[in-house]
Amino acid sequence: MRTLIFDTDIGVDDAFTLAYAARAQRLLGITTMFGNMAVGQVVKNARLFCEKMQIDAPIYHRC
């Protein structure tokens, strides 16, 4: 099993990949960056997504 740090702007494509990665790999953490929206909103979306999908990994934002 690989250990990953997942870097995302948590768009739809990243959400599907994160859901798969969380089940198939060991997530060390999730980093967020701006992309489709401001980084503050990306962090909120990542937290909500992880809560709904029961993904237990720390979330960090980077500028």
C-alpha positions as semicolon CSV with decimal commas, in nm:
position;residue;x (nm);y (nm);z (nm)
1;M;0,000;0,000;0,000
2;R;0,139;0,341;-0,096
3;T;0,139;0,647;0,125
4;L;0,013;0,965;-0,043
5;I;-0,012;1,336;0,013
6;F;-0,301;1,445;-0,206
7;D;-0,278;1,798;-0,353
8;T;-0,610;1,929;-0,481
9;D;-0,838;2,217;-0,570
10;I;-1,124;1,966;-0,503
11;G;-1,306;2,002;-0,832
12;V;-1,522;1,715;-0,954
13;D;-1,229;1,527;-1,110
14;D;-1,021;1,560;-0,793
15;A;-1,314;1,453;-0,575
16;F;-1,350;1,123;-0,762
17;T;-0,974;1,065;-0,743
18;L;-0,962;1,150;-0,373
19;A;-1,251;0,913;-0,297
20;Y;-1,070;0,632;-0,478
21;A;-0,729;0,714;-0,328
22;A;-0,869;0,719;0,025
23;R;-0,995;0,363;-0,019
24;A;-0,696;0,222;-0,206
25;Q;-0,400;0,406;-0,048
26;R;-0,287;0,541;0,288
27;L;-0,345;0,918;0,296
28;L;-0,085;1,105;0,496
29;G;-0,266;1,434;0,434
30;I;-0,449;1,654;0,187
31;T;-0,314;1,988;0,070
32;T;-0,538;2,242;-0,098
33;M;-0,461;2,522;-0,341
34;F;-0,661;2,774;-0,537
35;G;-0,781;2,666;-0,877
36;N;-1,147;2,691;-0,962
37;M;-1,210;2,913;-0,659
38;A;-1,035;3,092;-0,371
39;V;-0,828;2,878;-0,137
40;G;-1,059;2,947;0,161
41;Q;-1,354;2,797;-0,026
42;V;-1,142;2,506;-0,145
43;V;-1,050;2,422;0,216
44;K;-1,418;2,433;0,320
45;N;-1,514;2,210;0,027
46;A;-1,236;1,962;0,105
47;R;-1,343;1,939;0,469
48;L;-1,707;1,889;0,373
49;F;-1,620;1,627;0,113
50;C;-1,398;1,436;0,356
51;E;-1,668;1,446;0,621
52;K;-1,934;1,314;0,382
53;M;-1,704;1,044;0,241
54;Q;-1,567;0,951;0,586
55;I;-1,208;1,026;0,485
56;D;-0,988;1,069;0,790
57;A;-0,687;1,273;0,681
58;P;-0,559;1,613;0,791
59;I;-0,623;1,900;0,549
60;Y;-0,367;2,176;0,497
61;H;-0,392;2,481;0,275
62;R;-0,111;2,637;0,083
63;C;-0,108;2,970;-0,092
